[in-house]
Amino acid sequence: MNVLAVIAALLIAFVYLNFLRQMDVFEKEKSRYTILVFAFGIIATFLIIPFQYYIPVSKWLPSEGGFFTRLKFHFFAVAIFEEFIKIIPFLLLLRFPKIMDESYDYIKYASVGAMGFATLENILYFNQSFYIIEGRAFYTAILHMFTSSIIAYGMYIVRLRKKSFLFICFLILFLLASFLHALYNALISASGTYYIGILLIAFMLIMWGRMQNNLLNNSEFFNHDTIQNKVVLAGLKLMIGWAVVFIYAAAAVAYTSSISIGFAFFKEGALFGIASGIGLYFALARPRLQKGKWTPLISRKRVY
């Protein structure tokens, strides 16, 4: 296993996990819980091996063809397995109400578990190429954390209203997350729909930021004291981390190829790095905190 690939995957995970912890501005748990959920997310990923062995859907369905053929393949052969595995750490943590004692914890730990899955997946991909570090750091990370967050966000809302429908809610949200995951995969797997897939990720990023904003607004420990400084610090650390990821990607390419190729890679990816960094900052690091406020996820109104 390539050590540089492992470092790249862990670096990406650290940037996002640190941001998620920093945004826990009202009642931050000890870091060991984040580490444990992240580690279990990595371990749970290995469950996909028996799933694919005993339920070899990928052998039953064609992966190539028209859009709906690809969508069906990615839903039944990829998304439902990955979404189930990613959400396992979060579901287990629900058994510990002393840890999951705040609204924001739902989206935080669902994202942390998903990042565990994404990290192991990234290691496998980065062993093949370092040229995809920047793309997977943005597109794939957001996809995995957003789809898991949909389930957690919906379960928190249902928990506030009718606990008796929690399982039905989970099933519906699980299918929705799987569909969006499969939709993204189907879109980017063909050149004709690739850029629609990129727009879908931008939509997911905005929705993810709004979900975080809503759960922070409804925190059981909401307090205006020193909030702004904590949020500014979280955003600053996110931007610094994002810059480090891109510098590392260029350095890895330079080390495995040549300095000139690494420098060319850095220049070519600079625009994407700046644009994606700005997108992350404005979508995630500028919440408009107002106690008790719920804002519709799909709305023209600015909430961040």
C-alpha positions in Angstrom: 0.0 0.0 0.0 1.3 3.4 -1.0 2.1 5.5 2.1 1.5 8.7 0.2 -2.0 7.5 -0.7 -2.7 6.8 3.0 -1.5 10.3 4.0 -3.5 12.0 1.3 -6.7 10.2 2.4 -6.1 10.9 6.1 -5.3 14.5 5.4 -8.6 15.0 3.6 -10.4 13.3 6.5 -8.7 15.5 9.1 -9.7 18.7 7.3 -13.4 17.8 7.3 -13.4 16.1 10.7 -11.7 19.1 12.3 -14.2 21.4 10.6 -17.2 19.4 11.9 -15.8 19.5 15.4 -15.0 23.2 15.2 -18.6 23.9 14.1 -19.9 22.1 17.2 -19.9 25.5 18.8 -22.4 25.0 21.6 -21.7 21.6 23.3 -18.6 20.0 21.9 -18.0 16.4 22.9 -14.5 15.0 23.6 -12.5 14.3 20.5 -12.3 10.6 21.3 -15.9 10.1 20.2 -15.1 11.6 16.7 -12.1 9.3 16.4 -14.0 6.2 17.4 -16.9 6.9 15.0 -14.4 7.7 12.2 -12.4 4.4 13.0 -15.6 2.4 13.0 -16.6 4.0 9.7 -13.4 2.6 8.2 -13.9 -0.8 9.8 -17.5 -1.1 8.7 -16.4 -0.5 5.1 -15.1 -4.1 5.0 -18.7 -5.3 5.4 -19.1 -4.5 1.7 -17.1 -7.6 0.8 -19.6 -10.2 2.1 -22.4 -8.1 0.7 -21.0 -8.1 -2.8 -20.1 -11.8 -2.5 -23.5 -13.1 -1.3 -25.5 -10.5 -3.3 -23.5 -10.0 -6.5 -25.9 -7.5 -8.1 -23.0 -6.0 -10.1 -22.9 -9.4 -12.0 -26.6 -9.4 -12.7 -27.0 -5.8 -14.0 -25.2 -4.1 -16.9 -23.1 -1.2 -15.8 -22.8 0.4 -19.3 -25.5 1.8 -21.5 -28.1 4.6 -21.4 -28.7 6.9 -18.4 -31.4 4.7 -16.9 -29.3 1.6 -17.3 -26.5 3.2 -15.4 -28.8 4.6 -12.8 -30.3 1.2 -12.1 -26.9 -0.3 -11.9 -25.5 2.3 -9.5 -28.6 2.2 -7.3 -28.9 -1.6 -6.9 -25.2 -2.6 -7.2 -23.5 0.3 -5.5 -25.5 2.9 -3.6 -27.8 0.9 -1.4 -24.8 -1.2 -0.1 -22.6 1.9 0.5 -25.3 4.0 2.1 -26.2 1.2 4.5 -22.6 0.6 5.5 -21.9 4.3 6.0 -24.8 4.9 8.3 -24.0 2.0 10.7 -21.7 3.9 13.0 -24.3 6.7 13.4 -27.1 4.2 14.1 -25.0 2.5 16.8 -24.2 5.9 18.4 -27.9 6.6 18.7 -27.9 4.0 21.5 -25.8 6.5 23.6 -28.1 9.5 24.3 -25.5 11.0 26.6 -23.2 11.5 23.6 -26.0 12.3 21.0 -27.5 15.0 23.2 -27.7 17.8 20.7 -29.3 18.4 17.3 -26.0 19.1 15.6 -24.6 15.8 16.8 -26.8 14.0 14.3 -25.3 15.6 11.2 -21.8 15.7 12.7 -21.5 12.0 13.6 -23.3 10.8 10.4 -20.7 12.8 8.4 -17.9 11.5 10.5 -18.9 7.9 9.9 -19.3 8.6 6.2 -15.9 10.1 6.1 -14.5 6.9 7.5 -15.9 5.0 4.6 -14.7 7.7 2.1 -11.2 7.5 3.6 -10.7 3.8 3.0 -12.2 4.3 -0.5 -9.8 7.2 -1.2 -6.8 5.1 -0.2 -7.7 2.5 -2.8 -8.2 5.1 -5.5 -5.1 7.1 -4.6 -3.0 4.0 -4.9 -3.9 4.1 -8.6 -3.4 7.8 -9.2 -2.6 11.0 -7.3 -4.1 13.2 -10.0 -7.6 12.6 -8.6 -6.9 13.8 -5.0 -8.4 17.2 -5.5 -11.5 15.9 -7.2 -12.2 13.2 -4.6 -11.4 15.7 -1.8 -14.3 17.8 -3.0 -16.9 15.8 -5.0 -16.7 12.4 -3.4 -16.3 13.7 0.2 -19.3 16.0 -0.1 -21.4 13.2 -1.7 -20.7 10.7 1.0 -21.2 13.1 3.9 -24.3 14.7 2.4 -26.2 11.5 1.7 -25.5 10.1 5.2 -26.5 13.5 6.6 -29.9 13.4 4.8 -30.8 10.3 6.9 -29.6 11.7 10.2 -31.3 15.1 9.6 -34.6 13.5 8.8 -34.4 11.2 11.8 -33.8 14.1 14.1 -36.9 15.9 12.8 -39.0 12.8 13.1 -37.7 12.2 16.6 -39.0 15.6 17.6 -42.5 14.8 16.3 -43.5 11.2 16.1 -41.1 8.6 17.3 -43.4 5.8 16.2 -42.6 6.5 12.6 -38.8 6.4 13.0 -38.2 3.2 11.2 -40.4 4.1 8.2 -38.7 7.5 8.1 -35.3 5.8 8.1 -36.3 3.5 5.2 -37.6 6.4 3.1 -34.5 8.6 3.9 -32.2 5.6 3.2 -33.8 5.1 -0.3 -33.6 8.8 -1.0 -29.9 8.9 0.0 -29.3 5.9 -2.2 -31.1 7.4 -5.1 -29.1 10.6 -5.0 -25.9 8.7 -4.6 -26.8 6.6 -7.7 -27.9 9.6 -9.6 -24.6 11.3 -9.1 -22.7 8.2 -10.1 -24.8 7.7 -13.2 -24.4 11.4 -14.3 -20.6 11.6 -14.0 -20.1 8.2 -15.6 -20.9 9.6 -19.1 -19.4 12.7 -20.8 -22.8 13.9 -21.9 -24.1 14.2 -18.4 -20.9 14.8 -16.5 -21.4 18.5 -15.8 -24.9 17.9 -14.6 -23.4 15.7 -12.0 -21.1 18.5 -10.9 -24.1 20.8 -10.6 -25.7 18.1 -8.4 -22.7 18.2 -6.1 -23.0 22.0 -5.8 -26.7 21.5 -4.9 -25.7 18.9 -2.3 -23.1 21.2 -0.8 -25.7 24.0 -0.4 -28.2 21.7 1.1 -25.6 20.2 3.5 -24.7 23.7 4.7 -28.4 24.5 5.3 -29.0 21.3 7.2 -26.1 22.2 9.5 -27.4 25.7 9.9 -30.9 24.5 10.9 -29.5 22.0 13.5 -27.2 24.6 15.0 -30.2 27.0 15.2 -32.1 24.4 17.1 -29.3 23.2 19.4 -30.5 22.3 22.9 -27.5 24.3 24.2 -27.9 27.4 22.0 -26.0 30.4 23.4 -25.0 33.5 21.5 -21.8 34.0 23.6 -18.6 33.7 21.7 -20.4 32.0 18.8 -19.0 34.3 16.1 -15.4 33.8 17.0 -15.8 30.0 17.0 -17.4 30.1 13.5 -14.8 32.4 12.1 -12.1 30.1 13.4 -13.8 27.0 12.0 -13.9 28.7 8.5 -10.3 29.8 8.7 -9.1 26.3 9.6 -11.2 24.8 6.8 -9.6 27.2 4.2 -6.1 26.5 5.5 -6.7 22.7 5.5 -8.1 23.0 1.9 -5.0 24.7 0.8 -2.8 22.1 2.4 -4.7 19.3 0.6 -4.0 20.9 -2.8 -0.4 21.6 -2.1 0.0 18.0 -0.9 -1.6 16.7 -4.1 0.8 18.7 -6.2 3.8 17.5 -4.1 2.7 13.9 -4.4 2.4 14.2 -8.2 5.9 15.9 -8.3 7.4 13.2 -6.1 6.0 10.3 -8.2 6.6 12.0 -11.6 8.7 15.1 -11.7 8.8 18.6 -10.3 7.8 20.1 -13.6 4.8 17.9 -13.9 3.9 18.6 -10.3 4.1 22.3 -10.9 2.0 22.0 -14.0 -0.6 20.0 -12.0 -0.7 22.7 -9.4 -1.2 25.5 -11.9 -3.9 23.6 -13.8 -5.8 22.8 -10.6 -5.4 26.2 -9.0 -8.7 27.5 -10.4 -10.6 24.5 -9.3 -8.9 24.7 -5.9 -9.9 28.3 -5.4 -13.4 27.9 -6.7 -14.1 24.8 -4.6 -12.6 26.4 -1.5 -14.8 29.5 -1.9 -17.8 27.2 -2.4 -17.0 25.3 0.8 -16.5 28.5 2.8 -19.7 30.2 1.7 -21.9 27.1 2.0 -20.6 25.7 5.3 -18.6 28.3 7.2 -21.0 31.3 7.2 -24.1 30.1 9.0 -26.8 32.6 10.0 -27.4 31.5 13.5 -30.8 32.4 15.0 -32.2 30.5 17.9 -35.1 28.2 17.0 -35.2 29.1 13.3 -35.9 26.4 10.7 -35.3 27.4 7.1 -36.5 25.3 4.1 -33.7 23.4 2.5 -34.8 24.3 -1.0 -35.3 28.1 -0.8 -33.9 31.2 -2.5 -33.5 32.8 0.8 -29.9 33.1 2.0 -29.3 31.3 5.3 -25.6 31.2 5.4 
